[in-house]
Amino acid sequence: MAARLPALETFPPLRAWQRKALVEYLRRRTEDFTAVATPGAGKTTFALRIAAELLADGTVDAVTVVAPTEHLKSQWAASAARVGIQLDAAFRNADLHSSADFHGAVVTYAQVGMAPQVHRRRTMTRRTLVILDEIHHAGDSRSWGDGVKAAFEPAVRRLMLTGTPFRSDDNPIPFVEYERGGDGLLRSRADSVYGYADALRDGVVRPVLFLAYSGETRWRTNAGDELAARLGEPMTQDLVAQAWRTALDPAGDWMPQVLRAADARLTVLRNAGMPDAGGLIIASDQQTARSYAKLIEQVTGEKAAVVLSDDAGASARIATFAASEQRWLVAVRMVSEGVDIPRLAVGVYATSASTPLYFAQAIGRFVRARRTGETASVFLPSVPHLLGLASEMEAERDHVLGKPKDADGFDDDLLERAQRDDQASGELEKRFAALSATAELDQVIFDGASFGTAAQAGTPEEEEYLGLPGLLTADQVAMLLSKRQAEQLAAQRRRAATRAADPAAEPAAAPSAPMSAAQRRVALRRQLNALVAAQHHRTGQPHGKIHAELRRLCGGPPSAQATIEQLEERIATVQTL
């Protein structure tokens, strides 16, 4: 007996971007359609609605979904079943076809790459809609890309979905259209785009606070030399990688301090109206993940769920955690993309993976909004490259072919050596040995603005940021951070006035003690943010737009990475806007 056609009236109401994209799709009736939507925006619902429309009007007879992982196969099948589309998540390459009880199947890119002819025959047998979920994965290897192209060229319709339509390499993505720009480079083109900024404005996703922690790190090189550096300070990329990896060492003090702060933030969210709020620690490798789980148990007194690899047991553990009120989950790559755990609200980015693609996928795990006012907090090392990515959360990116490797001023290959995996877990450790690391809150990043702090870990200023209310809109977050920044500046001025009026009130050396470069940058970031806040109140322009205009006029990176000279120039410029 053939599977019944899905009833369109049973679908949940579509969001505005989904309706607009659906109308555009049905109007054009094109063979290929690429939809870009930020994680948490509802790509799955959009794709299933298109599948239902095409099945109902007879355009297609079958649906094939291609997903990145085994876990996501089950997730897709479950979502489809809720709207009356039956997909076979157990389909294997050895099977000739799915049972007549199903409208189609869910497979992985790896499955297709191993036997593209099997899937080509299936596609040619019935008029098929192919949904390519997170299509950028089709460029992960030549076998995957070639396999996807060979298998699904005969499809009647192809729908490409992604939340991150860019890659860090030049591998072209099958079925994605590229257009040549004025610089001669080819850029991917999407038919529908719904970015993080759009979703934040519509209340579809949560505002994300990034809490960046610096600290002193010490390590020994393989030549026996001991080196020390402050995380987040300017240094060579090789030293950045080593200081970063030293901070993430489970045996040091940096991770326990950051985990205590993250757990304190999780408690605030749970007490503020998110009683089931959960936390996720993203680790670089299995051994470190187990060590972080032990640290979490020491900090909280509760065991953490641990997901180490993409196997059948991992899917069950993720599902169990998603449905529970357990506080913490520790994972390696498994939940960096696509996995739906809406209650995740606090993250610890404890991996040295550095590409924009991976970062965007990881942060996407925390942004799905369930109710108005929910916020997300992500703790991360104060590393210039990560600070830049955090400051540009709202940036829309395309996949660019032929871009020079140093076009963004950063060598991803260097820090890729710092990301250990199951096959190459000891390369960086052979080059150096971590000795010690301490943590302190360096800055809070929100909406492209950096709210600096010179506080040591555990001081009232850090506690103020950790204690921010858990239920706030994006505008309320910006307003509250600006207000606290202004209060801190006012307190500094009062202390300076007191010292000037009564020098004896302070130690003699204090007034003349020079500020370090780090302290100077913190003070300038505070001053800049206060001036931007004043400009916001005068004009009504969002803080992020004002910061973006200053970058356009003055050049340079986001304020989280800016030099002293760049900050001083922006301070002078904002007063002329």
N, C-alpha and C positions, 0 to 999 in steps of 0.2 A: 504494500500500500504506500503510495507516494506521500511525502510530507505535505501537510496543509500549507497553503500560502499564508504569510503573516497578515494580520489585520492592522491596517494603518491607524485605525482609531484607538488601538491599544497603546500606541507610542506615547511616551511622556511629552509634555509640551517642549518645543525647541526653544533654545535661547536665541537672542536676536542675531548673533553671528551665524548660528546654524541655519536659521531660516533664510538669511540672505545668501549664504553659500549654496543651500539646497535650490533656491530659486535660480541662481546663476547656473548651477549644474543642469537642472531640468530645461532651462532655456537653451543652453548651448548643445546639450546632448553630444558632447565631444567624447572621443574614444579614450583620451587620457585627461585626467584632472588631478591637480596637486593641491592639497589643502594643508596649510601650515597653521597650527593653533598651539598656543602655549600649553604646557602640561597642566592638566586639571580643567581645561576648557570644555572638554566633552567631544573629543575626536571620535571616540568609539560610537557614541550615540548618533552622531552625524553620519558616519559611514553605514551604520546599520539601517538608518532611515533611507538612505539611497538604495541599499540592497533591497529593502522591502518594496520601494517604489518600482524598481526595475523587475523584481520578481512578479509583482502584482500586474504590471502592464505587459508582461510577456517579453520584455527586451532581453532578459536572460532566464536561463533555466537552472543555473547553479551559481554558487558563491564559493570562492576560495579565498581564505584569509592567510596571509603570510606574516608571521610574527617573529620577533628576534629570539625569544626563548621558549623553552618547554612550559614554564610557568604561565607565560602569557597566552599560550594556546588554551589552557583551561579557563583563564580569565575571559578570553574572547568568547569561548563557547558558552560560558555561563551568562554573559551579558546578552548574547544573541538569543539564547533560550528564553530570557525574560520578555522579549518582544516577539516571540513566536517564530524565530529563525533557528532551525536546528543544524548545528555544525558539529562534525565528527572530529573531536580533538585527539582521538586515538588512531587516526589514519597513519599508516606506515607505508614506506615506499614499496614494500612487497605486496601491498593490497592493490587489486586491479581497480576498484572503485569503492565508494562509500555505499552503505546500505541505502535503500530507497526511503528509509525513515528520516534521512538527512537532506537538507538543502545543499549541503556541500561539506567542506572540510577546513580545518585549521592546520597549517604546517609551519615549519620554521625555515628560515633562509638556509640553514645548514642542510636540512632535508632536501630542499630544492637543488642546492649546489651539488649534492651527492648523486642525484638521479634526475636531471632536468627532463630527460625524455619521458620518464614516467608521468610527470606533471604536464608535459606538453600533450601527451596522448589524452589525459583527462580533460584538459582544456579544449581540445579539438572535438571531443566526443559530445559535449554539451555547450550551448551558448553560455559563456561564463563571465561573471564579474569577478575580477581579482582585486582584493583590497590589500595593498602593500603597506603594512603598518611600520612606522619608523623606517621609511624607505631609504634613508641614508645608509642603513646597514647593508644594502645591496652593493655598496662600494667597499665593504670591508675587505674583500679579497676578490681576485679575478674570477675564481671559480664561482663565487656567489653571484657576482654581477653578470657573468656570462650565463650562468644557470638560470637566473631570473629572466634574463632577456629571451633565452631559448625557450623556456617553459611557457612564458605568458605572452609571447608575440601574437598567438592566435586568439587571444581573449577578445570578446566583444567589447568589454569595458574594463578599464584599469583605473583604480582610485588610489592615489598615493597620499599617505598621511605622514606627517612628522611634526614634532614640537621643536626640533632643532635642525633646520634645513641647511646645515653646513657641515663640512668635514675639515680635518686638519691636513688633508692630503689632496692630491690631484686626481684621485680615482673618480671618473664620471659615474653618476648615479643613473641606472637604467630608467627609461621612460620619463625622466625629468627634462624639461625644456631649458636650454641655456641660451642666453642672449649676449651678444658682444657689446660691451660698454664703450664709452669714449676713450678709455685707457687701453682698449684692445683686448681686455680680458673677458672671458666668458663667465657669466653669472647665472645661477639658477633662477628660474622664474616660477612663481606660484600663481595659481588661479584664484585662491582665496587665502588671505592672511589675517590672522587674529592674534596679535602679539600680547606679551605680558602687560604692557602699559594699557592696552584696550581692556583686557580682562580685569585689571586692577580697578580701572575707572568704573567698570560695570559691576564690581563686587563679586566677580566670578572666582577670583583667586585672592589669597591672603597677601597683605603687605609683609615683606620679609625684612627683618632687622638682622644685620650681620654684626656680630661682636668679634672683633679681631684682637687676638692676644699676641703680644710680643714676649720678650724675656731674654735672659742671658743664656747662651748655649756654649758648651765646651765639648770638643771631641779631639781624638788623636788620629793622625793620618797614618797610613801604612809605613811611612818613613820614621814614625816615632815622634813626630812633632805634635805638640798640643796647641790647638787653635781655639780662640774664643770669639764670639760675635753676638751682637744683639739682633735678634730676629726682627726683620722689618727694616733695618738700616741699610743704606746703599752698600752693595758689595758685588763682587763678580757673581755670575750665574752659577758657577761651580760651587762657590761658597754658600750661595743661597740654598742650593740643593742639599748640601751637607748640614747646614744649620737647621733647615726645615726637617730633615730626617732625624736629626738629633732631638728636636722638640717632640717629635711623634714617638720617640722611644718609650715603650711602656715602663722601663726601669727608671726613667727620670722623673722629675717633679712636675714637668709641664703638663703632661696628660692628666695626672690626678687632680691638679688644680683646675684645669679647664673642665673636667668632668664634674667636679663639685659645683662649679659655677653653672654648668648646663643643667644639672639636676635641680639646683635651686631655682633656675628659671622655669623648669618643668613644673615644679611645685607651685609657683606663682600662677601659672596658666591653669593648673588643675583647680586651684582655689578661686579662680576668677571667672568660672563659668565653662571651663573645658575639663570636666572631671575625668574623662578618659584619655586626655592628651598623652601622646607617646613620644618617645625620643628614639632617634636612629644615629648610630655611630657608623660611619663609612670607613672601613679599614683598607689597608693596601694588600694584605695577604692573610692567609688562614692563621698562621702562628700568632701574628699580631692581634688579630681579631679575638682569639681565645684569651690573650693577655688582657685586652681591653675589657672583656666580659668579667674577668676576675677583679679588675679595678672597679668596675661598676658595682659589683657585689660588695666590695669593701666600702665603697662610698655610700651606697644606699641601703645595704643590708638585704637587698633583693637580687635574685638571679636575673640575668638578662637572657633573652632569647638570642640564639646564635644561628645565622644562616651562612654557610661556608661555600656552597657550590650549587650549581643549577641542576639538581637532581630531584627525583620524585619526593623525597623526604623534605627537601627545602620548600617546595610548594606548600606542603601540608603545614610546615612550621610557620610560614608567612601567613597562611590563612588563619591559623590558630591565634597568632599574635594580633592580626587585624581585628579579630572578633573579641579579643580579651581587653582587660584594662592593665595589662602588664606594662611597666614603665619603659623599659629599654629593649631595643633590638640592636644587635651588632651584626654587620653584614660585610661581605666582600663582593663588590660589583653586582651581586644578585639583584639588589633593589635600586640600582642606579637609574633604571629606566622602565617606565611603563607599569610597574607594580603599583596597585592601587591600595594604599593604606591611609584613608582620609584623616585618621586621628593623629597622624604624625605631625607634630608642631614644633619640635626642637631637634636640631641636627648638630652633629659634631663632624666637621669635615676633616677627618684624621687620615687622609690619604695624600700622597704626593702626586697624584694624577693632576695634570695641569691644563689640559686642552680645554678650549671654550665649550666644545661638545660635551665632554664628560662633566664639566662643572654645571652646565645648564641642565643636563639630565639629572644630576644629583640633587640640585636645588629644587627641581620639579617635583620631588617626592614630598615636599613640605607645603606646597602652595595651594592645594585643593581646598576651597572654602566650603564649609558646611552650613554656616550661619553668619549673619552680619557681625563684623567686629572681631572675628578670629584672626590672630596674628601668628606669624611663624618667626622663630629665632634660630639662626645658624651661627655656630661658633667655629672659627677657623683661624689658622695661623696667620700672623701679620706678615704675609709675603707679598711683595709688590705686585706680582702677576695676579694673585688671587684677589687682592684689593681692587685691582682694575676690573676684573670680571664681576666682582660684587657691585662695583659702582656703575656698571653698565648693564644691569639686569634688564633694563627696558630696551636695550639696543636690538634692532632687527638685523639679522645676519643672513647672508646668502652664501651658497657654496660657490667659491671662485676657483676657476681652473687657471693654472699658470701663474698664480701669485708667487712672488719671490718669497723664499722661506723666512727672510728676516723682515717681511713687510710690516709686521706688527711690533717690531722691536724686541721680539722675544724668541728664543730658541727652544721650542717645545721638545726637541729631541734630547736636549741636555737633561731636562727634568724628567723625561720619560725613563731615564736610567734610575731615577729615584723611586719610581713606581714598581715595587717588586710584585711579581706574580708567581703562580705555582711552578712555572718552568724556570724562572731566573730569580730566585729569591735572595741570593747572596751577593750580587755584583757590587752594590754600593757598600755593603758591610766589609768587603775585601779592601776597599779603599780607605775606610776610616772606621773608628769605633766611637760610639757616643759615650760621653763621660757624665754630663749633667745638663740640666735645663730647668729654668724656672719660668713661671708664667705671670703676666700682668696684663690687665686690659689696656689696650693701646688706643682703640677708637671704635666707634659705632657707626656703621654705614647704613644710610637709608635714603632712597630716592636719589641716588647719585651724590649725596652730600655726606661728608665725613665729620662726625662729632667727636672731637679729640678728647682724650683724657690722659693725664699724667699720673693717674692714681696707681698705687700698688694693689696687688690682688688682696681682696678682703677689706679694703677701706670703704668708707661710706659712699664715695662716688661710684665705685663699681656696684655696690649694693643698690644704688639708685637706678642704674640701668637694668640690673637683673630684676628689680622689683617693678618695672613698668607695667601698668595694667594690661591684662591679657586680652581684653575685649575692646579694641579700638579700630576705628576706620583709618584708612591711609592718611586722610587729612588730619585726624586727631593725633596720629603718631608723629607726623611732621611738626605739628603745632607744639606738642608736648616736648619733643626733643629740642626744638628751637627755644622754648621757654626755659628749659633746664640749662641750655647752653648760655643763655643770657644771664641767668641767675649766677652761674659759675663765674662769668666774666665780671659781674657786679661784685661778687665776693672778692675776687682778685684785686679789683680796684680799691675796695675798702681796706684790704690788708696793706696795699701799697700806700694809701693815704695815711694809715695809722703809722707805718714805718717812717714816712716822711715827717709826720707831726711829732713823733716821739722815737727817735733812733734807738733809745735805750730799750725799747720794747722788744727789739729783735737782737740776736747776736750781731756783733759788730761786722762780721764778714758777710752777713746775709745780703744787705743791700747791694754790695759790689760784686757778689759772686756771679760770674758770667753764666748765661744760660747755655746748655748744650744744644747741639743742632736738633736733637730729638725734641727737647723742650720748646725750642723756638718754633719748630714746625707745628707742634700741638697748639701753641698760643696763636699762631697765625691761622690755623684751621678754625679755631674758635672764633677769632675775630671775623674771618670771612663768612662763616655761617651766621653770625649775628647780623652782619650787614645784609646778607642774602635774605634773612628773615625779615629785616626791616623793609627791604625792597618788595618782598612778598606782600606785606601788609599795606604798602603804598599802592601797589599795582594790581594785586590779586593774582599775579602769575605764580604758578607752582614753583616750589624751590628747585626741582630738577631742571625746569626750563631755564631758570635764571643761571644755574650753574653751567648748563649746556651753552648758553649764550656767551658766558665769560670764557669758556674754553674755545669757542669759535673766534672770539675777538683776540684772545691772548695766546691761544695755542696751548699745547701741553696735555698731559693726562688728567684723569679725574683728580679731585683734591686729595683723595686718599693717598695718591702716589706723587703729588706735585712737589717740586723742590721749593726751598725757601723763596728763591727769586720769583718763581711762578706764582706762589701764593701772594707775595707782596704786590705783584703786578695786577692780580685779580682784585685785591683789596682796593687798589687805587682806581681800577676801572669800574667796579660796581658802584662807586660813589658818583660816577658820571652818567650812569644809565638813566 
